[in-house]
């Protein structure tokens, strides 16, 4: 396996081509950026142009409660209603959690899907279903079966702008505790996994490991191609014995552009943002990750996944919501507002979702924490969708009076994914071979949601 920060150790101290490419190693997979770019070019299935939106997926790992977020039931009994109140929003008649005041102010720019369901209460099956459009693993066997829609988009659409990664995951890319997990590419191969930029962007020491140069190499030594190639020529006499006449192919060149060029490094540099804007997003990993997502799509990244974990509140849900909702409120609402003010919302889809909702009736807590919470509930959940040309100010579908089941306009996970594909001009009947050689269509059984691709609002 390659060492991201490896150094050359041979007579003369020259830099081998292999040493330089170590700087582009992706996490712990041993794949270089060159491998990634080469495979994506070989697997591309056509591109439409610059009008295609980028996607920012805010993944609420663990399962957010619909009652305490986007589908409150203020008239229900206390054991259904829960401990968190509701407030009016910019959409007449629509109410959301009182802990989401910034969301309330910009709800005219988003659509809420309140009748999403898949009817499964297993974390792993549910997360796989939401992220891939297919049911698959469970707690007994958590192995990813199908690729995420982020990986599918990465494979089919390819790089949006030279020098930038196609698909990025941060600040802690996982699903149900599995690193990368169902955000990954499964049988498409690791080269279509997200480029992980994990870490805390709120920390001044935050750096993206895969963009770090090897020890002893600075940007100036990589900046000029003539100088870079001359170093390779000098290194050929060293221990690597690189065959004479072998030049960098275009994928290695692109990888080196990414790690040595200014674009990717600048996109990940939050110090370029004004302190007042950083404060509005929130000086915490979620807020600064959301700001970083905006910078990445602005710089040409096609798909960004933000994994915000910690939503599995089987007990003490009131305390839990007071911990996480103000943080989420600042991060997501500011992201949508910031994209809008910069003219980027029409070209950026923002999705906020988790693997399932929570039980309609408060439980009795857990043995070690007897304060009530809510259990797993895949029968209904809420999803937020904004931007990318989707109409705002919509409440699509409804749950029943207890937020237990869909009561109108039910939506399934494949429908959400098919909607994204439709907006990006991707044919949902496109198929790739799985590990057994069987063709699997990317669209599963999904149908685009008419209200998001041109239909009337149902609020």
C-alpha positions in Angstrom: 0.0 0.0 0.0 1.2 3.5 -0.8 2.3 6.0 1.8 0.6 9.4 1.4 3.6 11.1 3.0 6.3 8.8 1.7 9.8 10.1 0.8 12.3 8.9 -1.7 15.2 7.0 -0.1 17.9 6.4 -2.7 21.3 7.7 -3.6 21.3 11.3 -4.8 18.0 12.2 -3.0 16.0 12.5 -6.2 12.2 12.2 -6.4 10.8 9.2 -8.1 7.5 9.3 -10.1 6.1 6.8 -7.6 7.0 9.0 -4.7 5.3 12.0 -6.2 2.1 10.0 -7.0 2.0 8.9 -3.4 0.6 12.3 -2.6 -2.5 11.4 -4.5 -3.2 8.1 -2.7 -6.9 7.9 -1.7 -7.3 7.1 1.9 -6.4 3.5 2.8 -7.4 1.9 -0.5 -4.0 2.2 -2.2 -5.6 3.8 -5.2 -4.1 7.0 -6.6 -5.8 10.0 -8.1 -4.5 8.8 -11.4 -6.3 5.5 -11.0 -9.5 7.4 -10.1 -9.4 9.7 -13.1 -8.5 6.9 -15.5 -11.3 4.6 -14.4 -13.8 7.5 -14.5 -12.9 8.3 -18.1 -13.2 4.7 -19.1 -16.6 4.3 -17.5 -18.1 7.6 -18.5 -21.5 7.5 -20.2 -21.9 10.8 -21.8 -22.1 14.4 -20.5 -24.7 17.0 -21.2 -23.0 20.3 -20.4 -22.5 22.9 -17.8 -26.3 23.3 -17.1 -26.4 20.2 -14.9 -26.6 20.9 -11.2 -24.2 19.7 -8.6 -25.6 17.8 -5.6 -25.0 18.3 -1.9 -26.4 15.5 0.2 -26.7 16.1 3.9 -26.9 12.6 5.4 -28.4 12.5 8.9 -27.0 9.2 10.0 -29.1 7.3 12.6 -32.6 8.4 11.5 -34.0 11.9 12.3 -37.4 12.2 14.0 -40.1 13.6 11.7 -42.1 15.0 14.6 -39.2 17.1 16.0 -38.0 18.3 12.6 -40.1 18.7 9.4 -43.5 17.2 10.2 -44.6 18.3 13.7 -48.1 17.3 14.9 -49.0 20.1 17.3 -52.6 19.0 17.7 -51.7 15.4 18.6 -51.6 14.0 22.2 -48.4 14.7 24.1 -47.1 11.2 23.8 -47.4 11.6 20.0 -46.6 15.3 19.7 -43.4 15.0 21.7 -41.5 17.6 23.7 -40.6 20.1 21.0 -43.1 22.8 19.8 -43.6 24.0 16.3 -43.5 27.4 14.5 -45.0 28.9 11.3 -42.8 29.3 8.3 -42.4 31.4 5.1 -44.9 28.9 3.5 -48.4 29.8 4.7 -49.9 27.0 6.7 -46.7 25.0 7.0 -45.1 24.5 10.4 -41.8 22.9 11.4 -39.9 22.4 14.6 -39.4 25.4 16.8 -35.7 24.6 16.9 -35.4 25.2 13.2 -36.2 29.0 12.9 -33.7 29.6 10.1 -35.3 26.8 8.1 -38.6 28.4 8.7 -37.5 31.7 7.2 -36.3 30.1 4.0 -38.9 27.4 3.6 -40.2 29.2 0.5 -37.0 28.1 -1.2 -37.3 24.3 -0.4 -39.7 21.4 -0.8 -40.5 19.1 2.1 -41.4 15.5 1.2 -43.5 14.3 4.2 -44.6 10.9 2.9 -41.3 9.1 2.1 -41.3 5.5 3.2 -39.7 2.1 2.7 -41.2 0.2 5.6 -38.0 -1.2 7.0 -36.6 -0.5 10.5 -33.1 -2.0 10.2 -30.4 0.7 10.1 -28.4 -1.1 7.4 -31.1 -2.1 5.1 -32.8 1.3 5.4 -29.6 3.3 4.8 -28.7 1.1 1.8 -32.2 1.7 0.4 -32.1 5.5 0.8 -28.6 5.8 -0.7 -28.9 3.3 -3.5 -32.6 2.8 -4.3 -32.3 -0.9 -3.5 -32.8 -2.9 -0.3 -29.9 -5.1 0.5 -27.8 -5.7 3.6 -29.0 -6.0 7.2 -27.5 -6.1 10.6 -26.3 -9.7 10.1 -24.4 -8.9 6.8 -23.7 -5.2 6.3 -21.7 -5.6 3.0 -22.7 -3.0 0.4 -24.6 -4.5 -2.5 -25.4 -1.7 -4.8 -23.6 1.6 -5.6 -24.8 4.9 -4.1 -26.4 7.4 -6.4 -23.4 9.6 -5.7 -21.1 7.0 -7.1 -23.5 6.4 -10.1 -23.5 10.1 -10.9 -19.7 10.2 -10.5 -19.3 7.3 -13.0 -21.8 8.5 -15.6 -21.1 12.2 -15.6 -17.4 12.3 -14.8 -15.4 15.3 -13.8 -17.2 18.6 -14.0 -14.0 20.7 -14.0 -10.4 19.7 -14.6 -8.3 19.7 -11.4 -11.2 19.0 -9.1 -12.5 15.7 -7.7 -15.9 14.6 -8.9 -17.4 13.2 -5.7 -16.3 14.4 -2.2 -17.3 13.1 1.3 -16.8 14.9 4.6 -16.5 15.5 7.6 -16.8 11.8 8.6 -17.9 9.8 5.6 -19.9 6.8 6.8 -23.3 5.1 7.0 -24.4 3.4 10.2 -20.8 3.4 11.4 -19.4 1.8 8.3 -16.6 4.0 6.8 -17.8 5.2 3.4 -20.4 2.5 3.7 -23.4 2.8 1.4 -22.1 6.1 0.1 -19.6 4.0 -1.9 -19.5 2.4 -5.3 -19.9 -1.3 -4.5 -19.5 -3.3 -7.7 -18.5 -0.2 -9.7 -15.1 -0.3 -8.0 -13.4 1.8 -5.4 -12.4 4.5 -8.0 -16.0 5.7 -7.8 -16.1 6.0 -4.0 -16.1 9.5 -2.7 -12.8 11.4 -2.4 -12.8 11.5 1.4 -11.9 14.8 2.9 -12.7 13.7 6.5 -11.7 15.7 9.5 -13.0 18.8 11.3 -13.0 21.9 8.9 -13.6 24.0 12.0 -10.1 23.2 13.1 -7.4 25.5 11.8 -5.2 22.5 11.3 -7.7 20.8 9.0 -6.0 19.4 5.9 -7.1 17.0 3.2 -4.5 14.2 3.4 -4.9 13.1 -0.3 -3.9 16.7 -1.4 -0.9 16.9 0.9 2.5 16.7 -0.8 5.2 14.2 0.2 7.7 15.2 2.8 10.4 17.3 1.3 8.3 18.4 -1.7 6.8 21.9 -1.8 4.3 23.3 -4.3 6.9 25.4 -6.1 8.8 22.2 -7.0 5.6 20.8 -8.5 4.2 24.0 -10.0 6.0 24.0 -13.3 5.6 21.0 -15.5 9.0 21.3 -17.1 10.6 21.2 -13.6 8.4 18.2 -12.6 9.4 16.3 -15.7 13.0 17.1 -15.3 12.8 15.7 -11.8 11.4 12.5 -13.2 14.3 12.4 -15.7 16.8 12.8 -12.9 15.1 10.2 -10.8 15.3 7.6 -13.5 18.9 6.9 -12.5 17.8 6.0 -9.0 16.4 3.0 -7.3 13.1 2.9 -9.3 14.9 2.4 -12.6 12.0 3.9 -14.5 12.2 2.8 -18.1 13.6 5.3 -20.5 11.0 7.2 -22.5 8.0 6.5 -20.2 6.1 9.7 -19.7 3.2 10.5 -17.4 0.0 9.6 -19.1 -2.9 12.1 -19.1 -4.5 10.6 -16.0 -1.3 10.9 -13.9 -1.0 14.4 -15.2 -4.5 15.2 -14.1 -3.8 13.7 -10.7 -0.7 15.8 -10.3 -2.7 18.9 -11.4 -5.1 18.2 -8.6 -2.4 17.9 -5.9 -0.1 20.6 -7.2 -2.5 23.0 -8.9 -4.2 25.9 -7.1 -7.9 24.9 -7.7 -8.4 22.0 -5.3 -6.3 23.4 -2.6 -8.1 26.8 -2.8 -11.5 25.1 -2.7 -10.7 23.4 0.6 -9.2 26.6 2.2 -11.9 28.1 4.5 -9.6 30.8 5.6 -10.6 32.6 2.4 -14.1 33.1 3.7 -15.1 36.1 5.8 -15.4 35.5 9.5 -19.0 36.8 9.6 -20.1 34.2 7.1 -18.3 31.4 8.9 -20.1 32.5 12.1 -23.5 32.3 10.3 -22.8 28.7 9.2 -21.7 27.9 12.8 -18.2 27.4 14.2 -18.6 23.6 14.5 -17.8 20.7 12.1 -21.3 20.6 10.6 -21.4 24.3 9.9 -18.0 24.6 8.4 -18.5 21.4 6.4 -21.6 22.9 4.9 -19.6 26.0 4.0 -16.9 23.8 2.5 -19.6 22.0 0.4 -20.6 25.4 -1.0 -17.0 26.2 -1.9 -16.6 22.8 -3.5 -19.6 23.0 -5.8 -18.6 26.6 -6.6 -15.2 25.3 -7.7 -16.6 22.5 -9.8 -17.2 19.4 -7.6 -20.2 17.5 -8.9 -21.4 15.7 -5.8 -20.7 16.4 -2.1 -21.9 14.2 0.8 -22.0 15.7 4.3 -22.4 13.0 6.9 -23.9 14.4 10.1 -24.2 11.5 12.6 -25.9 11.2 16.0 -29.6 10.9 15.2 -30.5 7.6 16.9 -32.3 9.0 19.9 -34.0 6.0 21.5 -34.0 8.0 24.8 -33.7 11.6 25.9 -35.0 12.9 22.6 -35.7 16.4 24.0 -32.1 16.8 25.1 -30.9 15.3 21.9 -32.9 17.6 19.7 -31.7 20.7 21.6 -28.1 19.5 21.0 -28.4 18.8 17.2 -31.2 20.8 15.7 -29.7 24.3 16.3 -26.5 23.1 14.7 -28.3 21.6 11.8 -30.5 24.7 11.4 -27.5 27.0 11.1 -25.6 24.7 8.7 -28.4 23.8 6.3 -30.4 27.1 6.2 -27.3 29.2 5.8 -26.1 26.9 3.0 -29.3 27.3 1.1 -29.4 31.0 1.7 -25.7 31.4 0.7 -26.2 29.4 -2.5 -29.2 31.5 -3.3 -27.4 34.8 -2.7 -24.5 33.7 -4.9 -26.8 32.6 -7.8 -25.8 29.0 -7.2 -29.0 27.5 -5.8 -30.5 26.9 -9.3 -27.5 24.9 -10.2 -27.1 23.0 -6.9 -29.5 20.4 -5.5 -29.5 20.2 -1.7 -31.0 17.1 -0.1 -31.4 16.5 3.6 -32.4 12.9 4.7 -31.5 10.0 6.9 -32.3 6.3 6.7 -35.7 6.3 8.3 -38.0 8.3 10.6 -38.9 7.6 14.2 -41.8 5.9 15.9 -45.0 8.0 16.3 -45.4 7.3 20.0 -42.7 8.2 22.5 -41.2 5.2 24.2 -40.1 4.7 27.9 -36.5 5.3 27.1 -33.7 2.7 27.7 -32.7 0.9 30.9 -29.7 3.2 31.3 -31.7 6.3 30.3 -35.4 6.1 31.2 -36.2 9.5 29.6 -38.5 9.0 26.5 -37.2 8.8 23.0 -38.4 7.4 19.7 -37.5 4.1 18.0 -36.8 3.2 14.4 -39.7 3.8 11.9 -39.3 3.3 8.2 -43.0 3.6 7.5 -42.8 7.4 7.1 -40.1 10.0 7.1 -39.5 13.6 5.9 -36.9 14.6 3.3 -35.9 18.2 2.4 -35.1 19.0 -1.3 -34.0 22.4 -2.5 -32.4 24.1 -5.5 -31.4 22.6 -8.8 -34.5 24.0 -10.5 -36.9 22.3 -8.1 -39.8 24.6 -7.2 -39.7 25.9 -3.6 -42.4 26.4 -1.1 -43.9 23.0 -1.5 -45.2 20.4 1.0 -45.3 17.2 -1.1 -47.4 14.5 0.4 -48.6 14.1 4.0 -48.4 11.7 6.9 -51.4 10.8 9.0 -52.4 12.6 12.1 -49.8 10.8 14.2 -47.0 10.9 11.6 -47.1 7.1 11.5 -47.9 6.4 7.9 -48.3 8.2 4.6 -51.8 9.5 4.1 -51.3 11.0 0.6 -48.7 11.1 -2.1 -46.4 8.4 -0.8 -42.8 8.5 -2.1 -40.2 5.7 -2.1 -36.4 6.0 -2.0 -36.0 5.1 -5.7 -38.3 7.9 -6.6 -36.0 10.5 -5.0 -33.0 9.0 -6.8 -34.9 8.8 -10.1 -35.8 12.5 -9.7 -32.1 13.4 -9.2 -31.2 11.4 -12.3 -33.9 13.0 -14.3 -32.6 16.5 -13.4 -29.1 15.5 -14.4 -30.2 14.0 -17.7 -29.3 10.4 -16.7 -31.3 7.5 -18.1 -32.5 5.4 -15.2 -32.5 2.4 -17.4 -28.7 2.6 -17.7 -27.3 -0.7 -16.4 -24.0 -1.9 -15.1 -22.8 -5.4 -14.4 -22.8 -6.5 -10.7 -20.2 -8.8 -9.2 -22.0 -11.8 -10.7 -22.0 -10.4 -14.2 -25.7 -9.6 -14.1 -26.9 -6.2 -15.5 -28.5 -4.0 -12.8 -30.4 -0.8 -13.8 -29.4 2.3 -11.8 -33.0 3.5 -11.5 -34.3 0.5 -9.6 -38.2 0.9 -9.7 -38.1 4.7 -9.1 -40.3 7.3 -10.9 -39.4 11.0 -10.9 -41.5 13.1 -8.5 -43.7 15.3 -10.8 -43.9 18.2 -8.2 -40.1 18.5 -8.3 -39.6 18.3 -12.1 -42.4 20.6 -13.1 -45.6 19.5 -11.5 -47.9 21.6 -9.3 -47.3 22.1 -5.6 -49.5 20.2 -3.1 -49.1 22.5 -0.1 
